[in-house]
């Protein structure tokens, strides 16, 4: 099964969007507001959206073609899947079946350093996980040398700037915890020795993408200061309020990617 490529420009870009992007992408046509072409407030035509269901050995996955992208909602369609229940294997198998060779992760993160602030964009150069990473490996050996693709990282940094991000940080390390709870202060102190931002999904996604032969990089929007970082206290209310504030940037990032940015 392959997705149509209207531009004739080769394999489509796979995009997997996380928590910070759920409300933002919902304002694009076909993502919560009905399928088909739509216009934004300025009268500019938005990308048309085609919805498809892709069967995989790990179950069906809903994929949307938005312009030049094939988009998957990381946390599910009909209901929210918590980070430790995200169907990473199915998502990557679906994109592989549609001919994707490059995957961009869009993720919500907490800052592990006071040098970052909510609203910043970080495009990390590496990642780590303190728990056993997922794998497609079975009885046969399956080894990869994990990395975040350099060309993809440069592209995502350009996309963030084109989307109007006020600050884009290139480099640093993404640390993954299992979730769904936030990290303890002690965990944050330990992670901050080696990492720049913390999330709950992108390291797993990166590993599985590479096991299927796909290049991967992640664009992170800082939605909170990690527990114990900075002067203010981490609260769920504050986290959700900042996600709401960042939704416009999330929407613009996806729109730039859909236009081939």
Backbone bond lengths (Angstrom), bond angles and torsions (degrees), N, CA, C in turn:
res aa  C-N    CA-C-N  psi(-1)  N-CA   C-N-CA  omega(-1)  CA-C   N-CA-C  phi
1 X - - - 1.474 - - 1.509 109.03 -
2 X 1.305 117.93 133.53 1.461 120.34 178.93 1.514 109.49 -134.51
3 X 1.332 114.82 147.93 1.456 120.66 179.26 1.513 109.57 -85.00
4 X 1.333 118.43 144.50 1.441 120.41 176.97 1.518 111.91 -62.07
5 X 1.308 116.22 145.45 1.462 121.90 -179.64 1.512 108.08 -120.55
6 X 1.343 117.57 87.07 1.456 120.72 -172.51 1.520 113.18 -59.89
7 X 1.333 116.58 -32.76 1.448 118.72 -176.46 1.516 112.57 -82.60
8 X 1.356 116.95 -12.65 1.438 120.44 -177.69 1.512 112.41 63.83
9 X 1.331 116.77 30.13 1.456 120.58 -172.65 1.519 112.42 -102.96
10 X 1.312 118.83 17.82 1.447 120.79 178.99 1.507 112.02 99.88
11 X 1.343 116.52 -165.95 1.466 120.49 -175.51 1.524 111.84 -58.84
12 X 1.331 117.60 143.14 1.471 120.17 178.50 1.518 110.92 -72.43
13 X 1.314 115.62 160.63 1.460 122.19 175.00 1.521 108.48 -86.49
14 X 1.321 116.75 127.90 1.452 120.79 172.64 1.523 109.91 -83.85
15 X 1.329 116.78 136.05 1.468 121.99 178.94 1.524 107.97 -130.44
16 X 1.326 116.25 127.61 1.461 121.43 176.28 1.522 107.16 -118.68
17 X 1.327 116.34 117.02 1.457 121.60 -172.78 1.510 112.22 -104.02
18 X 1.336 115.31 139.02 1.453 121.27 -176.95 1.510 114.19 -103.11
19 X 1.324 115.72 -160.43 1.456 122.57 -168.85 1.521 113.05 -57.03
20 X 1.320 118.11 -44.12 1.459 120.46 -176.69 1.511 112.08 -65.84
21 X 1.332 116.96 -15.91 1.456 121.03 -174.27 1.524 112.53 -102.89
22 X 1.331 118.65 -7.15 1.458 119.74 -173.40 1.529 111.88 -61.99
23 X 1.335 116.84 -51.04 1.464 118.58 -179.51 1.513 111.40 -72.18
24 X 1.331 116.91 -35.40 1.454 119.65 -179.56 1.505 112.37 -62.91
25 X 1.341 116.47 -48.41 1.458 118.36 -178.24 1.518 111.08 -72.58
26 X 1.337 117.44 -19.67 1.445 119.54 177.61 1.510 113.21 -63.94
27 X 1.319 117.81 -17.07 1.453 120.75 178.14 1.520 112.41 -87.73
28 X 1.333 117.33 -5.54 1.458 120.18 171.47 1.515 108.60 -83.23
29 X 1.328 119.41 152.41 1.455 121.18 -179.63 1.513 110.49 -60.46
30 X 1.340 115.63 141.48 1.444 120.55 177.10 1.510 113.94 85.04
31 X 1.316 118.97 -6.29 1.456 122.17 -179.51 1.523 109.13 -118.65
32 X 1.294 114.96 66.06 1.445 120.13 177.29 1.511 113.23 103.62
33 X 1.317 117.81 -10.72 1.451 119.27 -177.67 1.514 113.55 -126.37
34 X 1.341 117.40 20.01 1.456 120.29 179.79 1.512 111.52 95.66
35 X 1.337 116.75 147.52 1.450 121.68 -177.31 1.515 111.46 -83.86
36 X 1.330 114.11 166.73 1.450 119.90 175.18 1.508 112.48 101.03
37 X 1.334 116.71 171.12 1.467 120.45 -178.57 1.526 111.63 -62.76
38 X 1.308 115.74 150.05 1.466 120.73 176.25 1.513 108.16 -149.24
39 X 1.315 116.87 167.90 1.459 121.47 179.43 1.514 109.65 -120.55
40 X 1.336 115.19 144.08 1.451 118.02 176.17 1.525 108.97 -85.42
41 X 1.337 115.10 -176.17 1.457 118.91 -174.05 1.514 113.58 -62.35
42 X 1.331 117.80 -23.96 1.455 119.83 -178.42 1.519 112.74 -86.94
43 X 1.339 117.07 -3.77 1.449 120.76 -178.47 1.518 113.75 88.07
44 X 1.340 117.86 3.33 1.455 121.31 178.69 1.519 110.26 -76.82
45 X 1.319 116.47 134.64 1.455 119.76 -179.49 1.518 110.70 -67.61
46 X 1.328 118.27 127.20 1.444 122.19 175.15 1.523 109.76 -85.01
47 X 1.342 117.45 162.18 1.460 119.06 179.43 1.527 111.06 -62.20
48 X 1.335 116.28 144.27 1.460 119.33 173.40 1.522 108.62 -72.94
49 X 1.316 116.06 155.52 1.456 121.63 -174.92 1.520 108.94 -125.94
50 X 1.321 114.40 130.27 1.461 120.67 174.62 1.510 108.65 -117.20
51 X 1.308 117.06 125.50 1.463 121.43 -179.44 1.519 109.21 -99.49
52 X 1.349 116.02 137.19 1.460 120.21 178.56 1.519 109.36 -141.00
53 X 1.313 116.43 150.67 1.455 122.88 174.51 1.524 107.87 -105.70
54 X 1.321 116.69 123.81 1.454 121.98 -176.41 1.525 108.62 -110.49
55 X 1.328 116.81 122.95 1.460 121.60 177.60 1.525 109.68 -81.11
56 X 1.337 116.86 134.10 1.463 121.73 175.10 1.524 108.48 -134.64
57 X 1.324 116.29 169.08 1.463 120.77 176.44 1.520 111.85 -66.36
58 X 1.336 116.65 -14.21 1.463 121.53 179.06 1.523 111.89 -104.42
59 X 1.335 116.60 13.28 1.450 121.10 179.91 1.517 112.46 106.64
60 X 1.347 117.30 167.63 1.465 120.95 -177.67 1.519 112.22 -72.34
61 X 1.333 115.14 151.16 1.461 121.65 179.07 1.518 108.61 -133.43
62 X 1.327 117.30 133.67 1.456 121.74 174.38 1.523 109.35 -84.69
63 X 1.332 115.95 125.56 1.461 122.06 179.50 1.518 107.59 -125.61
64 X 1.327 117.33 139.15 1.458 121.73 176.87 1.526 109.89 -118.13
65 X 1.319 115.74 133.06 1.459 119.68 171.45 1.512 107.33 -89.64
66 X 1.326 115.92 116.45 1.457 123.12 178.43 1.512 106.25 -118.12
67 X 1.320 117.22 102.40 1.454 119.90 -174.99 1.515 109.60 59.49
68 X 1.341 117.27 -122.76 1.452 121.44 -178.83 1.516 114.34 -92.13
69 X 1.342 118.15 12.92 1.463 121.74 -177.04 1.522 111.76 -115.40
70 X 1.302 114.72 152.45 1.455 122.04 167.83 1.525 106.56 -110.91
71 X 1.319 116.14 113.59 1.463 122.12 -168.19 1.524 111.44 -108.59
72 X 1.345 115.60 134.06 1.467 122.71 174.52 1.519 108.30 -122.79
73 X 1.330 115.91 132.99 1.467 120.51 171.83 1.522 108.29 -78.68
74 X 1.307 115.74 112.97 1.462 120.86 -173.90 1.522 112.29 -56.61
75 X 1.313 117.08 -39.76 1.463 120.81 -172.98 1.527 113.66 -95.84
76 X 1.337 116.64 14.35 1.447 119.21 171.13 1.509 114.50 102.14
77 X 1.325 114.46 172.70 1.459 122.61 -174.97 1.519 112.68 -104.79
78 X 1.310 117.14 -67.45 1.453 120.95 -173.06 1.526 112.03 -75.37
79 X 1.316 116.00 -30.12 1.462 120.18 177.96 1.522 108.30 -146.48
80 X 1.308 115.54 161.92 1.459 121.91 -177.32 1.520 110.14 -81.19
81 X 1.329 116.13 127.42 1.459 121.87 173.38 1.527 108.32 -98.15
82 X 1.330 116.58 120.60 1.463 120.99 179.11 1.531 110.05 -60.73
83 X 1.341 117.58 158.16 1.464 120.20 -174.24 1.525 114.80 -51.52
84 X 1.335 118.04 -39.85 1.464 119.73 -177.84 1.523 112.40 -75.80
85 X 1.338 117.40 -3.99 1.461 121.43 178.35 1.538 113.02 -117.43
86 X 1.321 116.95 10.15 1.465 119.93 178.15 1.524 109.56 -63.35
87 X 1.327 116.47 139.70 1.469 122.35 -174.69 1.539 110.21 -89.82
88 X 1.317 115.95 63.79 1.461 120.63 -175.39 1.527 112.49 -57.15
89 X 1.323 117.27 -45.27 1.463 119.85 -177.06 1.530 110.87 -58.91
90 X 1.319 115.94 -46.63 1.465 119.91 -179.06 1.519 111.25 -63.09
91 X 1.324 116.94 -41.43 1.469 120.41 -178.81 1.523 111.37 -59.94
92 X 1.324 117.23 -47.57 1.463 120.08 -178.22 1.518 111.94 -69.66
93 X 1.323 117.77 -35.30 1.462 120.15 176.30 1.527 111.10 -64.69
94 X 1.334 116.89 -39.14 1.469 120.31 178.85 1.514 111.11 -63.90
95 X 1.327 117.20 -45.75 1.466 119.82 179.71 1.518 111.04 -64.89
96 X 1.331 116.84 -39.73 1.468 120.04 177.74 1.531 110.57 -60.63
97 X 1.333 116.51 -41.84 1.463 120.71 -179.36 1.523 111.80 -64.00
98 X 1.322 117.00 -26.01 1.462 121.70 -179.63 1.528 112.73 -92.01
99 X 1.319 117.02 8.60 1.457 120.34 174.20 1.509 115.55 87.25
100 X 1.336 117.54 12.46 1.467 120.83 -178.41 1.525 109.95 -71.85
101 X 1.325 116.03 136.92 1.465 121.94 175.66 1.529 112.33 -117.31
102 X 1.343 116.92 -15.89 1.458 121.86 178.93 1.523 108.81 -131.20
103 X 1.333 116.24 135.98 1.463 121.91 -178.38 1.524 109.46 -126.06
104 X 1.320 115.76 129.15 1.465 122.12 174.39 1.522 108.79 -106.86
105 X 1.312 116.58 121.19 1.454 121.00 172.63 1.524 109.61 -89.05
106 X 1.322 116.81 139.05 1.463 122.84 175.22 1.520 105.98 -119.05
107 X 1.329 117.34 117.34 1.458 119.10 -166.66 1.518 113.21 -135.15
108 X 1.326 114.86 149.53 1.456 123.84 171.44 1.522 108.24 -90.67
109 X 1.332 117.22 134.48 1.467 120.09 -178.55 1.524 111.32 -138.46
110 X 1.331 113.46 163.58 1.455 121.07 169.62 1.518 109.42 -104.98
111 X 1.326 116.76 146.54 1.464 121.38 -179.38 1.524 109.78 -84.17
112 X 1.332 116.18 131.88 1.453 122.13 178.16 1.522 112.14 -97.42
113 X 1.324 117.08 4.73 1.453 122.24 179.20 1.518 109.85 -139.33
114 X 1.329 118.11 141.08 1.470 119.88 178.33 1.527 112.65 -69.55
115 X 1.323 117.72 -6.18 1.461 120.55 176.82 1.528 111.79 -74.21
116 X 1.329 117.16 -15.44 1.456 121.81 174.18 1.524 109.40 -99.53
117 X 1.344 115.23 164.61 1.458 120.80 178.95 1.523 109.18 -144.15
118 X 1.324 117.58 154.12 1.457 119.97 174.89 1.525 111.33 -53.88
119 X 1.322 115.75 136.10 1.455 121.83 -176.42 1.513 113.26 99.51
120 X 1.342 118.30 -19.05 1.461 120.77 175.71 1.523 110.10 -67.37
121 X 1.327 115.16 151.94 1.458 121.97 172.03 1.522 108.30 -107.78
122 X 1.319 116.36 133.34 1.463 122.14 176.95 1.524 108.54 -122.85
123 X 1.333 115.63 130.24 1.469 121.32 174.19 1.526 105.91 -114.36
124 X 1.335 117.90 92.84 1.462 120.49 -172.43 1.519 112.73 -70.04
125 X 1.343 114.59 156.99 1.455 120.96 179.74 1.519 112.29 -99.37
126 X 1.328 117.43 -9.98 1.462 120.38 -178.68 1.525 108.73 -156.76
127 X 1.321 115.46 172.87 1.466 119.32 179.63 1.518 110.06 -147.64
128 X 1.334 114.60 160.12 1.455 120.68 175.57 1.516 108.83 -143.61
129 X 1.328 114.04 157.75 1.458 120.98 177.66 1.510 108.16 -138.64
130 X 1.329 116.52 133.45 1.457 120.73 179.50 1.534 111.84 -92.65
131 X 1.310 117.49 5.01 1.464 120.97 176.10 1.524 108.08 -125.04
132 X 1.320 117.28 167.86 1.457 121.29 -177.69 1.525 109.76 -62.75
133 X 1.334 118.08 124.79 1.460 119.95 -178.93 1.523 111.04 -71.79
134 X 1.331 117.82 150.65 1.457 120.08 174.67 1.523 109.88 -70.00
135 X 1.330 116.19 163.47 1.456 119.78 -178.67 1.521 109.88 -156.34
136 X 1.317 115.47 153.54 1.465 121.62 169.75 1.530 110.97 -88.42
137 X 1.310 117.61 -3.40 1.461 120.93 -175.60 1.524 111.34 -64.29
138 X 1.322 114.36 138.39 1.450 121.14 174.50 1.513 108.91 -118.20
139 X 1.333 115.70 -123.95 1.456 119.92 177.84 1.521 111.68 -73.54
140 X 1.328 116.94 -31.15 1.453 120.28 -179.38 1.522 110.28 -82.71
141 X 1.343 117.95 145.68 1.470 119.64 178.23 1.525 112.04 -66.84
142 X 1.306 115.88 142.24 1.459 121.40 178.49 1.525 107.79 -141.26
143 X 1.318 116.05 98.45 1.457 120.81 -176.01 1.523 110.14 -112.31
144 X 1.328 116.16 138.88 1.460 121.66 173.07 1.526 108.27 -131.10
145 X 1.314 115.93 158.70 1.465 121.43 168.51 1.518 105.72 -102.71
146 X 1.341 118.48 101.44 1.470 120.76 -169.76 1.520 112.85 -69.22
147 X 1.335 114.59 142.28 1.457 121.40 177.13 1.520 108.90 -161.13
148 X 1.314 116.09 165.74 1.454 122.46 168.34 1.519 106.67 -105.90
149 X 1.321 116.21 123.27 1.464 122.06 -169.06 1.530 112.00 -59.82
150 X 1.324 116.10 128.92 1.465 121.05 -174.61 1.524 112.39 -64.70
151 X 1.337 117.34 -45.70 1.464 120.15 -179.51 1.525 111.04 -65.12
152 X 1.325 117.02 -39.11 1.463 120.59 176.91 1.524 111.16 -64.87
153 X 1.325 117.20 -39.16 1.467 120.16 178.69 1.527 110.71 -62.60
154 X 1.324 116.07 -43.33 1.468 118.97 179.09 1.521 110.57 -63.10
155 X 1.315 116.76 -39.50 1.468 120.16 179.28 1.528 110.98 -63.79
156 X 1.321 117.42 -43.93 1.460 119.80 -178.29 1.524 111.59 -66.55
157 X 1.326 117.41 -34.62 1.468 119.61 175.61 1.522 110.72 -63.77
158 X 1.343 117.25 -41.41 1.468 120.62 177.23 1.521 110.49 -64.20
159 X 1.323 116.85 -40.08 1.463 121.26 179.24 1.520 110.47 -61.55
160 X 1.327 117.17 -44.60 1.464 120.74 -179.45 1.523 111.02 -60.04
161 X 1.321 116.74 -42.29 1.471 119.65 179.58 1.525 110.56 -68.01
162 X 1.333 116.73 -41.20 1.464 120.07 178.48 1.518 111.36 -64.17
163 X 1.333 117.22 -27.98 1.463 121.70 179.13 1.521 112.50 -81.16
164 X 1.342 116.99 -3.22 1.452 120.09 175.99 1.510 115.35 94.62
165 X 1.340 118.18 15.93 1.456 119.57 177.65 1.526 110.20 -62.33
166 X 1.319 116.93 132.73 1.453 121.16 -178.73 1.521 112.35 -74.61
167 X 1.329 117.48 -25.98 1.460 120.68 179.05 1.516 109.96 -145.93
168 X 1.329 116.19 123.91 1.455 122.79 177.87 1.520 108.20 -120.97
169 X 1.320 116.36 120.69 1.461 122.45 179.84 1.525 107.89 -105.24
170 X 1.318 116.56 117.99 1.458 121.73 177.71 1.520 108.92 -98.63
171 X 1.319 116.44 120.50 1.450 121.31 -178.53 1.511 111.38 116.72
172 X 1.322 115.28 -178.61 1.450 120.61 -176.64 1.515 111.32 95.14
173 X 1.318 115.31 -179.37 1.462 122.65 -174.23 1.529 109.96 -126.60
174 X 1.326 115.29 134.20 1.467 122.81 174.77 1.525 107.60 -93.05
175 X 1.326 117.15 124.57 1.461 122.32 175.26 1.518 109.32 -104.68
176 X 1.327 115.95 134.86 1.464 119.92 179.12 1.519 110.96 -108.77
177 X 1.332 115.66 130.92 1.458 122.10 169.04 1.524 107.74 -113.26
178 X 1.312 116.32 166.19 1.462 120.00 -171.55 1.528 112.68 -76.52
179 X 1.338 117.60 -34.43 1.447 119.41 -175.76 1.532 110.83 71.21
180 X 1.346 118.25 -173.68 1.460 125.32 2.37 1.533 114.69 -82.09
181 X 1.328 118.02 -6.19 1.466 118.28 179.20 1.526 109.45 -73.48
182 X 1.335 115.43 158.54 1.456 119.88 171.34 1.541 109.17 -71.52
183 X 1.309 115.09 166.49 1.456 120.74 -177.44 1.531 110.80 -77.61
184 X 1.332 116.13 151.58 1.462 119.91 174.32 1.531 109.11 -74.73
185 X 1.324 115.93 164.82 1.465 119.82 177.06 1.531 111.00 -59.78
186 X 1.326 116.90 -39.67 1.466 120.05 179.54 1.525 110.74 -65.56
187 X 1.322 117.14 -41.09 1.467 120.13 177.48 1.521 111.02 -63.28
188 X 1.313 116.23 -40.28 1.464 120.04 178.98 1.524 110.58 -62.97
189 X 1.327 117.01 -43.76 1.463 119.15 178.53 1.521 111.48 -59.92
190 X 1.331 116.49 -40.57 1.467 120.43 179.47 1.526 110.80 -67.80
191 X 1.309 117.54 -44.28 1.466 121.04 -179.26 1.518 111.28 -65.46
192 X 1.325 116.47 -37.46 1.463 120.44 -175.26 1.527 112.59 -65.04
193 X 1.320 117.04 -18.50 1.470 119.15 177.10 1.529 111.51 -68.26
194 X 1.326 117.11 -26.26 1.461 120.57 -174.49 1.524 114.26 -122.79
195 X 1.318 118.22 -12.00 1.468 120.22 -171.39 1.524 110.95 -133.50
196 X 1.328 114.24 167.12 1.465 122.88 -175.49 1.520 111.86 -108.49
197 X 1.342 116.28 -39.60 1.464 122.31 179.74 1.520 108.14 -134.52
198 X 1.333 115.47 159.93 1.459 120.59 -179.99 1.522 109.92 -131.06
199 X 1.338 115.14 136.92 1.454 122.45 176.38 1.517 109.26 -143.93
200 X 1.332 115.81 -167.47 1.467 119.01 -172.89 1.529 114.22 -129.37
201 X 1.334 118.07 7.03 1.470 117.51 -172.46 1.527 115.64 -142.97
202 X 1.321 119.71 -32.47 1.465 120.86 -164.87 1.519 114.03 -70.80
203 X 1.340 118.98 -29.93 1.464 119.43 178.25 1.529 110.73 -66.26
204 X 1.320 116.46 -41.52 1.463 120.02 176.44 1.524 110.89 -61.81
205 X 1.306 115.34 -44.70 1.460 121.48 179.10 1.529 111.22 -60.30
206 X 1.324 116.06 -44.57 1.461 120.63 -178.62 1.517 111.25 -61.59
207 X 1.324 116.99 -44.39 1.461 120.64 -178.98 1.519 111.46 -63.27
208 X 1.315 117.15 -46.77 1.466 120.54 -177.96 1.528 111.67 -67.22
209 X 1.324 117.02 -38.47 1.463 119.75 177.42 1.522 110.43 -59.29
210 X 1.330 115.90 -45.20 1.459 119.34 -178.50 1.523 111.63 -68.53
211 X 1.315 117.29 -33.34 1.466 118.97 175.88 1.524 111.94 -62.97
212 X 1.335 116.88 -27.23 1.471 120.61 177.94 1.522 111.63 -93.49
213 X 1.332 117.54 8.55 1.458 121.13 175.60 1.518 114.65 82.42
214 X 1.338 117.32 19.23 1.461 121.15 -179.36 1.522 110.68 -105.58
215 X 1.323 116.27 139.70 1.459 121.25 175.77 1.535 108.72 -77.65
216 X 1.327 115.69 144.96 1.468 119.88 -173.05 1.522 110.50 -142.26
217 X 1.326 115.31 142.82 1.461 122.88 168.23 1.518 107.18 -149.91
218 X 1.337 116.16 163.61 1.463 119.99 -175.34 1.516 110.53 -131.75
219 X 1.326 115.50 137.50 1.464 124.19 172.88 1.516 107.18 -104.71
220 X 1.324 116.53 121.32 1.460 121.85 -175.44 1.523 110.61 -110.32
221 X 1.318 116.65 133.50 1.460 122.10 170.46 1.522 108.29 -105.27
222 X 1.317 116.49 125.77 1.464 120.75 -179.91 1.529 108.63 -75.44
223 X 1.323 115.82 116.83 1.460 121.56 179.39 1.522 113.11 -104.43
224 X 1.324 117.05 -12.18 1.470 119.59 -179.72 1.521 109.74 -163.06
225 X 1.312 115.44 158.64 1.455 121.41 167.20 1.526 106.32 -83.53
226 X 1.328 116.60 132.72 1.460 119.71 -179.25 1.530 110.35 -59.91
227 X 1.326 115.32 159.34 1.466 122.98 -174.15 1.529 110.77 -56.13
228 X 1.338 116.33 115.88 1.446 121.46 179.15 1.518 114.60 94.01
229 X 1.327 118.00 -4.95 1.468 121.88 177.77 1.531 108.42 -93.44
230 X 1.313 117.15 130.75 1.456 120.26 -179.10 1.515 111.79 83.33
231 X 1.308 115.35 -176.27 1.465 120.79 -173.51 1.524 113.33 -90.42
232 X 1.329 117.93 -30.96 1.455 120.23 -177.34 1.517 112.16 -81.59
233 X 1.326 116.13 156.52 1.460 121.60 178.01 1.523 109.74 -82.59
234 X 1.330 116.46 143.68 1.456 121.68 174.79 1.522 109.07 -78.45
235 X 1.331 116.46 124.15 1.459 121.39 176.21 1.517 109.33 -132.43
236 X 1.315 116.46 153.85 1.460 120.44 177.49 1.520 110.64 -63.97
237 X 1.337 116.07 -37.08 1.462 119.52 -179.55 1.532 110.60 -64.58
238 X 1.327 116.52 -43.35 1.450 119.97 178.87 1.513 112.31 -66.20
239 X 1.322 116.80 -39.35 1.460 121.69 177.34 1.521 110.87 -60.52
240 X 1.328 116.94 -48.10 1.466 120.45 -178.65 1.518 111.57 -66.53
241 X 1.320 116.91 -36.94 1.465 120.06 178.24 1.528 110.85 -63.81
242 X 1.330 117.77 -39.19 1.458 120.25 179.37 1.523 110.79 -71.60
243 X 1.322 118.27 -35.33 1.467 119.95 173.88 1.520 110.64 -58.77
244 X 1.328 116.15 -41.86 1.464 119.95 177.84 1.526 110.69 -61.70
245 X 1.323 116.87 -42.56 1.469 120.60 180.00 1.525 111.33 -65.74
246 X 1.332 116.82 -33.24 1.464 120.72 -178.12 1.518 113.55 -85.40
247 X 1.335 117.71 -5.50 1.466 120.30 -175.24 1.533 112.00 -61.52
248 X 1.323 117.11 -35.48 1.464 119.42 179.28 1.513 111.56 -64.03
249 X 1.335 117.15 -42.66 1.463 120.30 177.00 1.520 110.23 -63.98
250 X 1.330 117.22 -41.58 1.462 120.76 178.71 1.528 110.74 -58.71
251 X 1.319 115.69 -44.49 1.463 120.35 179.95 1.526 111.08 -62.82
252 X 1.329 116.91 -41.72 1.461 120.03 -179.35 1.530 111.76 -67.87
253 X 1.335 117.15 -37.29 1.461 120.21 176.82 1.516 110.26 -58.74
254 X 1.321 116.55 -48.16 1.463 119.94 -179.96 1.516 111.21 -63.28
255 X 1.325 116.96 -39.34 1.465 120.21 179.58 1.523 111.34 -63.16
256 X 1.345 117.85 -40.50 1.444 120.61 178.30 1.528 110.85 -64.49
257 X 1.333 116.65 -42.97 1.458 119.96 176.78 1.528 111.57 -61.46
258 X 1.327 116.49 -40.80 1.466 120.81 -179.98 1.513 112.17 -62.96
259 X 1.331 116.68 -29.83 1.457 120.70 178.70 1.528 112.66 -86.27
260 X 1.322 116.29 5.72 1.459 120.04 177.51 1.495 114.78 92.80
261 X 1.346 117.76 13.22 1.466 121.62 -179.76 1.506 113.14 -66.18
